Amino acid sequence: MHTDILIIGAGAAGLLAARTLARAGRQVVLIEGRNRLGGRIHTSTDGGFSYPMEGGAEFLHGEVPLTRQLLQEAGIACHDTAGLNYEVADGQAQPAESFFDDMPLLLEKLHALSEDKVLADFLDQYFSGDAHRAMREQVTRFAEGYDAADAQRVSAFALRDEWSGNGAEDSPRPEGGYSRLMEWLAQEAQQAGAQLLLNTIVEEIRWQPGSVHCRCANGSALTAARALLTVPLGVWQAERGQPGYLALEPELPKHRAAARALGFGPVIKVLLEFDTPLWQEATVALTQPLPELGFLFSDAPIPTWWSQLPDPRPVLTGWLAGPAAHQRRLTPEADLLREALSSLAYLLGTTPEFLRKQLRAHRIVNWAADPLAGGAYAYATLDAATHRATLSSSVAGTLFIAGEGVYDGPHIGTVEAAFASGAEAARQLLQ
Ligand SMILES: Cc1cc2nc3c(=O)[nH]c(=O)nc-3n(C[C@H](O)[C@H](O)[C@H](O)COP(=O)(O)OP(=O)(O)OC[C@H]3O[C@@H](n4cnc5c(N)ncnc54)[C@H](O)[C@@H]3O)c2cc1C
């Protein structure tokens, strides 16, 4: 098959680019390695759930203008989150009022920093000693948990900018799940003439100026005048011989090196459905209820949990990110489930057996072990802007690169970043 523009990857970036280019009259083929659209957006009832659950992206973080505009165009409403925030440390649960009390001091030191350094070095320099141990741990846990970052690699300047923002923003969810937006975009792109091929993993791209040849795992071959690669950073970072590795011939050594210098954090999401919202009330078997649970942050092995409030459905999501998720990337799902249930038992003052008896459905989504993702989302390392600029630079007017991982702006690691990057790549391709 031959086309004018071949787009590799039908996630948010690829789908938006496909719609834009097809609407502008370009001949577009969009190829996707999975048997579904959406990439790191994956709403489904897999695992026997009674409700559609988000295996990947779930919230709108902050303003996100492009995402909101597309949701509005698609007629998909958003719902604010609700419920109480809890903190559990040393087995004791209490309402969590703020991220942490030392934030003003932390920000003061971060703003006084004249040169960027990694978080771990910054904390060692300004908050060393036993007096600051708890604070160092809390800050590290937050960067690792929320940004999926490695404290030994994440930029202190990037965290300063993120934490200086308005933390009071709500994080709504798209009604019915993010995948509805992906399906709508795919439909729009196809109506405009784009062709979509699923189950087509590109293993090798041979290129020369004005010509691209893709060899695919299913034996098919595709050629195009130009290609837009929207594969995740984890795919760029894979080494030859590793699952997900995408060969380029000739190789792009500067692009590959830039990708490897960037941060791409792992996440394991644990989705659990129970017979009832058993965390709401104390019983003989459950001594630490968490009524109206919205979000929970803790010192448990699977530390972060949330409900779907204001939707009362009896489901909980557990979240493990950063180095702790990396360590468990090869852990069998049965062991991850066991660890999740024992974390939750600790948080609720009950036993894993009690929880297991009432478990109706479960699903473990291990993004670090997914060869077509290689992780969950990007975080900023030192000199990230330079590396992103290198990775996103087009090659000989023939190869173009987009996706969440090359986005440079305030919405790093989000669906918004993917959309913005896809829109920018489409603009370049139309020039
Ligand atoms: C657990 C998790 C939670 C998240 N939470 C949020 C959130 O709450 N809010 C938010 O805004 N963002 C969130 N994100 C981030 C958001 O999901 C991503 O930034 C965004 O979806 C990325 O879109 P993309 O198009 O850049 O990449 P992807 O969605 O990864 O799309 C790239 C596509 O390329 C395909 N592909 C890869 N290699 C090949 C190949 N060789 N051949 C063919 N196809 C290939 C992949 O299968 C994939 O479909 C989360 C991500 C994860 C994983």
The ligand as a Gaussian input file, in Angstrom:
#p B3LYP/6-31G(d) Opt

LIG

0 1
 C       -1.630000       5.090000      33.644000
 C       -1.701000       6.405000      32.923000
 C       -2.436000       7.428000      33.469000
 C       -2.512000       8.649000      32.815000
 N       -3.298000       9.625000      33.364000
 C       -3.511000      10.753000      32.659000
 C       -4.509000      11.665000      33.083000
 O       -5.204000      11.433000      34.073000
 N       -4.666000      12.797000      32.362000
 C       -3.934000      13.059000      31.231000
 O       -4.130000      14.101000      30.599000
 N       -2.999000      12.188000      30.793000
 C       -2.783000      11.035000      31.474000
 N       -1.899000      10.116000      31.007000
 C       -1.073000      10.446000      29.832000
 C       -1.826000      10.298000      28.501000
 O       -2.501000       9.074000      28.481000
 C       -0.800000      10.338000      27.359000
 O       -0.005000      11.497000      27.468000
 C       -1.449000      10.362000      25.971000
 O       -2.547000       9.492000      25.884000
 C       -0.376000      10.013000      24.954000
 O       -0.861000      10.092000      23.625000
 P        0.135000       9.846000      22.412000
 O       -0.686000       9.881000      21.193000
 O        1.283000      10.764000      22.514000
 O        0.749000       8.399000      22.652000
 P        0.022000       6.965000      22.718000
 O       -1.350000       7.107000      23.250000
 O        0.932000       6.060000      23.410000
 O       -0.119000       6.590000      21.185000
 C        0.951000       6.032000      20.452000
 C        0.441000       4.824000      19.708000
 O        1.525000       4.234000      18.978000
 C        1.337000       2.854000      18.960000
 N        2.604000       2.216000      18.642000
 C        3.729000       2.154000      19.378000
 N        4.706000       1.523000      18.711000
 C        4.191000       1.160000      17.516000
 C        4.710000       0.483000      16.400000
 N        5.967000       0.015000      16.353000
 N        3.894000       0.270000      15.329000
 C        2.602000       0.713000      15.329000
 N        2.060000       1.387000      16.381000
 C        2.850000       1.609000      17.459000
 C        0.841000       2.536000      20.346000
 O        0.173000       1.310000      20.407000
 C       -0.084000       3.716000      20.620000
 O       -1.409000       3.430000      20.295000
 C       -1.813000       8.855000      31.619000
 C       -1.084000       7.818000      31.051000
 C       -1.034000       6.595000      31.689000
 C       -0.283000       5.480000      31.042000

